[in-house]
Amino acid sequence: MNLKEKILADPEGKSLVNCFSCGMCTGGCPVARISDYNPRRIIHKVMLNMEPEDIWLCANCYTCEERCPTKTNVADLINLIRRITIKKDGMPEFIKPLVENLKTTGYTVQIGELENKRRERMNLPAVETTDEIKKIIQKTTLK
């Protein structure tokens, strides 16, 4: 089964066929403004049974989905492509430290003294390590 078939077989992938490559997703994408990232190109390549690149650059802000006139779930499709890619090729090396930090602290980034001092200057409460994510991870396959 190729990538397009896998996406269409998944309940989250049904909106793939809605896309008519208008480019509204890319036009509103904050990552596309500062790089050559192009959500429209990713969806287009999938429709052509090609492997897309740059799937890891999506910031999951969902601006693409808000702007899409056909209600294509662009960010959700990119997340689905990521999951399919991980199942096929394994987790990319650059993600492993993020996952490990998530497991130990509850956050993908390290929150330390420097970050909490910055938060204090902005009158925000300090961020503490949480065990809640550990409970979630124990209930899932992410171990």
N, C-alpha and C positions, 0 to 999 in steps of 0.2 A: 504494500500500500504506500503510495507516495504522500508527500506532505499535504498537498491539497486534499486528497481523499481522507487523510487522518483528521484534518481540520473540519471538513464537512461532516464527518462521522461523529464529531464531538458536539454535544448540545450548545457549547459556547461558540462554536464555529459557524453556526448557521447564517450569521449575518454577512459572511464573506461574499456571498453572491449579490449582496445589495450594492457593493462598491462599483461605481462607474468611472473611477479615477479622475474625479474633478479637481483634486488637489487641495481642498479646503482643510484637510487634516494637516498637511504639511505647512500650509500658509499660516496656521495658528500655532504650530508646534514651537515651544520655546527652545527646544534642543536644536531644531532645524535652523533657527535664527543664528546660532553660534557654531554650527558644524555642517557637514554635508549629510547629516541624518535626514531621511526622507520616508515617513510612514507610508505615503502613497506608493513609493517604489517597492517597499516591502510587500504590501498587499498585492500589487501588480505582479511581482515575481511569483508569489504563491499561486496566483490565478494562472500563470503560465507554466506551472509545475517546475519552477526554478527555486533553488535554495536562496533565501534572502540573507543579506549580511546586516550588520549593525543592529540586530535585534536587542542587544544588551544596552543600547544607548537610550532607550525610552525611559522617561522619568516618571511614568505613570501619573501624570497630572490630569489626564482624561480630557484635555482641551480638544483633542482630535475628535473625540466622540461627541462633545458638545457642539462642535461646528459642523459635523457631518450632516448633509441634507438628506441622506438615505438611511440614517440611523445605523450605519455600519459600526460595530463595536471594535474600533481600530485598536485601542489599548488592550482590550480583552483578547483580541486575536493575536496581538504580539505576545502577550503573556502565555497564551496557548502554544504559540510557536516555540517559545522558550521552554515550556514544559516538555513538549515533544522532542526538542533538541537535547534536553538533559537526559531524557529516557534513552535516546539513541546514542549520544556521544558522551554522556556523563557531564558533571558539573564543571564549568570552566574554572580554571585555576584562580582567577581574580575574584570569584564569588566565594570561594571556600573560607577566607578570613572573615567575610561579612557574616556568613552562616555561623561560624564558630563564635563570633562576638555576639550574635543574636542569641545563641544557646546559653552563653554565660552571663550576659548582662540584660538581655531583653531588647537590645537596640542593635541596629546594623553598624552603627558608628560608636566609637568609644566616647563615653561622656566622662570627662575627668575634671580636674580642678580648674583648668583653663576655661572649659566650656561653661562650668557653673559660675565662675567669676564673671564671665560675659553675661550670663543670664541674670546674675545679681545686679549688674550695672543697668540692666533693662527692667529691673523690678519684677523679675520672673522667679518663680521658686526653683530651687536646685533640683536637678534630675537625679533620681536615685536608681540604683540597679533594681530590677524587678524579677521576681520568681514566677510571675504569671505566664511568661512565655515558655518557661520550662514545663509547666503543667500542660500547655498546649502541645509542645513538642513531644512529650511523653505519650500523648494520645494519637499522634500522627506517625508517619513513616520517616520523618526527618530526624534521624537519630545519629 
